[in-house]
Amino acid sequence: MKKSQIKRINALAQPLGLKMDERTQVIYGEYNGYTLSSYYKPNGYLEANFCVTPSIGKIDSKALKRGIKSQTGAVVTTSVNGYCVAVRVRRT
């Protein structure tokens, strides 16, 4: 990853309280009480993963997928596995 890309990503991550491991190119941390990690996949997509607390109850995966996809046209796929959610986003 180019230094300019790393600088741009850090500029986005740091105000959110997230960190970037430059060696692995993983962005990680806690945001609004959610544990979050994201990384670029070799195919050019950004994979974002977060886990929700069981105290909110069972996740309605269909509603969650519709809600996430309706927020932006950049979302390619959304998957729910238990309390963990993975979102694949087109790289800009």
C-alpha positions as CSV (number, residue, x, y, z in Angstrom):
1,M,0.0,0.0,0.0
2,K,1.3,3.4,-0.9
3,K,2.2,5.9,1.9
4,S,-0.4,8.3,0.6
5,Q,-3.1,5.7,1.0
6,I,-1.9,4.8,4.5
7,K,-2.0,8.5,5.4
8,R,-5.5,8.9,4.0
9,I,-6.8,5.8,5.8
10,N,-5.2,6.9,9.1
11,A,-6.8,10.3,8.7
12,L,-10.2,8.6,8.5
13,A,-9.5,6.0,11.2
14,Q,-8.0,8.1,14.0
15,P,-10.9,10.5,14.6
16,L,-13.1,7.4,15.1
17,G,-10.7,6.0,17.6
18,L,-9.5,3.2,15.3
19,K,-6.0,2.2,14.5
20,M,-4.2,0.8,11.5
21,D,-1.6,-1.9,11.5
22,E,0.5,-0.8,8.5
23,R,2.2,-4.2,8.2
24,T,-1.1,-6.2,7.9
25,Q,-3.1,-3.2,6.6
26,V,-5.9,-4.0,9.1
27,I,-8.0,-1.2,10.6
28,Y,-9.2,-2.2,14.1
29,G,-10.6,-0.9,17.3
30,E,-13.8,-0.1,19.1
31,Y,-16.4,2.3,17.8
32,N,-19.7,3.1,19.5
33,G,-19.3,0.0,21.7
34,Y,-18.7,-2.3,18.7
35,T,-15.5,-4.2,18.0
36,L,-14.5,-3.5,14.5
37,S,-11.9,-4.7,12.1
38,S,-11.5,-4.1,8.4
39,Y,-9.0,-4.9,5.7
40,Y,-8.6,-4.7,2.0
41,K,-9.0,-8.0,0.1
42,P,-6.7,-8.9,-2.8
43,N,-9.7,-8.5,-5.2
44,G,-10.0,-4.8,-4.4
45,Y,-12.8,-4.9,-1.8
46,L,-12.8,-3.6,1.7
47,E,-14.0,-6.3,4.2
48,A,-15.5,-4.8,7.4
49,N,-16.3,-7.0,10.3
50,F,-18.1,-6.1,13.6
51,C,-19.7,-8.0,16.4
52,V,-22.8,-7.0,18.3
53,T,-23.5,-7.9,21.9
54,P,-25.9,-10.7,22.6
55,S,-27.9,-8.4,24.9
56,I,-29.6,-6.8,21.9
57,G,-31.2,-10.1,21.1
58,K,-31.3,-12.1,17.9
59,I,-30.2,-10.3,14.8
60,D,-32.8,-10.0,12.1
61,S,-30.3,-10.7,9.3
62,K,-32.7,-9.9,6.4
63,A,-33.6,-6.5,7.9
64,L,-29.9,-5.8,8.7
65,K,-28.8,-6.7,5.2
66,R,-31.6,-4.5,3.7
67,G,-30.7,-1.6,6.0
68,I,-27.0,-1.7,5.3
69,K,-27.4,-2.1,1.5
70,S,-29.9,0.8,1.4
71,Q,-27.3,3.2,3.0
72,T,-24.9,3.1,0.1
73,G,-24.5,1.6,-3.3
74,A,-20.9,0.7,-2.4
75,V,-22.0,-2.4,-0.4
76,V,-21.5,-5.6,-2.3
77,T,-22.4,-8.3,0.2
78,T,-23.5,-8.5,3.8
79,S,-23.4,-11.7,5.9
80,V,-24.4,-12.5,9.4
81,N,-22.9,-15.3,11.4
82,G,-24.3,-15.4,15.0
83,Y,-23.5,-12.0,16.5
84,C,-20.9,-11.1,13.9
85,V,-21.6,-9.1,10.7
86,A,-19.3,-8.9,7.7
87,V,-19.8,-6.2,5.0
88,R,-17.9,-6.2,1.7
89,V,-17.6,-2.7,0.2
90,R,-16.3,-1.7,-3.2
91,R,-12.9,0.0,-3.0
92,T,-13.0,3.6,-4.1
